[in-house]
Structures are given as structure tokens and as C-alpha cells.
């Protein structure tokens, strides 16, 4: 299959055959299928750092892990699953996602939740619930968390012909430490029978004294809920409400949708007001060379997405208008040798990559955008 997501109607067929033929599973970036044979693959890829898999046991085989380790974990740790995800969906999720892992070790599984959801015929939120339960049980271990690409990385991907915007989380499948040596026996000694959805019998002959019985009383207590939401979210919603009244292109957005991007500004050491944000956004547009005001007809996506992208360019502490914004022409740059005179320095990160960062000695208003020619407006 060469689709980025499973076509409608083919999900059950791919799910049934992915145990023996994992190459049928859809992948977001098709060049990853032949990455080992490609000298310059499209997109941005990073190798797993040395030692990332230290202490994580490799599985014996995918089939043994699915037929022995997973059923044992579901029986002994039923309280971690109860009330969160059905056993059937969790088994199907592990079957599909493990198909993206290295066949000999169970490592290097990289796939987006929406891709798995297209195979299972469920929503990405249900896939995320299943992966949280699998990680709580210890069946799935996060090696590197996914993230959005930096601007320089996105430019590199685009130049190579890829529209990649982020890196998916890399996970490994292993045997939970809570199972001890239960699943280390030969397959012929401890192979559980197949169970139907309605079967309540277990293949285990003995239970640990501390194991849950699977009854309702053994389920994990419900997560405490704060009436009205957390204080930080309330403050962000209030800030979003004031911002929608002040900025015309945000007028039709719900304040709650703006809250995630505004939380760090509403909870800063010196909280931002809507006027502070409006002035900072105007200053940002000026520094990026935008001569025309942003209007609703120029936005091709949700205004909340545009606002979030703009706010990523601002530091809640260093860029606060209360620190005294002045005309950059009236400011004297610092005397650092690595500073470009506009508030930016070029440094080398831990991966020996050259990146641009804010100069700690220059005032915020002195900074100019490091990329002017190739940067689109929105």
C-alpha cells in the first residue's frame, strides 16, 4: 500500500493481514519504506541517539509478544485499562502499531495516531487513549517524543520535495517489568488459547496476591475534576475573550480555542493583557517586513492556528511590552562577537547543527527576523 492513510473500506482487510504482512500498513512518508536504500531521503530524519534503548528488553518476536506478553499483561494489570479503553480495541491497536516496529527487536516504531485510526476505523483520540494505557502497562515505551519542525528544518524538507511539518514519536515494544519472568518461558510451555470478546476465562492458572480481580471495585479511581477548569486555563480564556474583541480577524473564534496558545502569556511572571499582545503582534509584523494588516480574507486556515504560529515567535518574559519597547534604530547592540547586531546569535546545538537563537544581552525590540526572503507571511 502506498497511501498515507488507509483508504475507506480497506481497514479491516489491512488489519487482518498486517500480522504476516506489515508492509501493507500505510505510512505518512512513503520514502521511509526504502529509506535504507536511499542516499538522500526526502524530509527530515534524525537517528536515535546512542543509549536511548539502554535497559529496554527487546521482544522475542512480534508473534510471541502479541500471543503471550500482551494477554498476560492484560490479565495481570486489568485495573490500568478499566474504564479507559476496551480490551478489544487495545489488542487491535497493539497488533497494528507493532507492525511498524523492527521485526527482530520491537524498536523504532514511528507512526502518527491518525494513520493507525484509519486502519482501525476509529478516531485519533481513541488511538491516543489506547497508547496511554499501553504505556502505563509498560508494553510501550517512548524513546523520542514527537515535535513540530523548526523553521529551518521545514525549509530543508520543502527543498527536498517534502511537505513534512513534524516528527512523530518513536516508541519501542517490550516486556513490562511487572510481569517478571512470566513471559520468558518457551512458547510451547506457556501459550495462551484464543479468547473471544465474551469469554471471561483466563489462561493463567495462578494469580499474584496483589493482582486485581477485574471487578469494578478494583478499577482505578476517577481522575479528580476541577469545576470550571484549571486557573491557568481560566486566565487564558479571559485573555482570549479580550483579544477577540480587540483584533478583528479573531472576532469569530471561541476564546477556549485560543486558550492553549495564550496560557503561557496569561501565566507569565508579568501577565500579558490583550493590549500587550496586540502591540507585540504589530511589532512582530513590522520586524518581519509585513506592510499590510492581516485580515480574515487572507487567512486560509483557522485564525486560532495563525495566532498560535505568531505567538511562537514571542517570549512571554523577554518580549513583554512592559519591559520598554523602543525604536530599534535608537538602540545600541551588545558587544558580543557572535551577535549579528540585530539581537540574534548563531550557535551549535547538541546535535552539531547550526541554529539561530536570541541574544541574551540585547533588548527584545532590537531583534529582527533571522529569515526574511524565504519566509511566507502565514
Protein Blocks (a to p, Z undefined) as FASTA:
>chain_A
ZZfbdcehjlmmmmmmmmmmmmlpccfblmlmmmmmpfbaghjdddddehklgoiacdfb
fklmmmmmmmmmmmmmmmmmgokacfklmmmmmmmmmmmpcfklopaiacdfklmmmmno
pafklmmmmmmmmmmnopaccfbdcddddfklmmmmmmnopabfbdcddddddddfklom
mlmpcfklmccddddfklcbdfbfbdcfkbcehiaklpccdddddehiafklmmmmmmmm
mmmmmmmklmmpcfklmmmmmmmmmmgmbacdfklmmmmmmmmmmmnopabdcdfklpcb
dfklmmmmmmmmpcfklmpmknopadfklpccdfbfkbghlopacdddfkopacddddfk
bcfklpccfblklmcfZZ
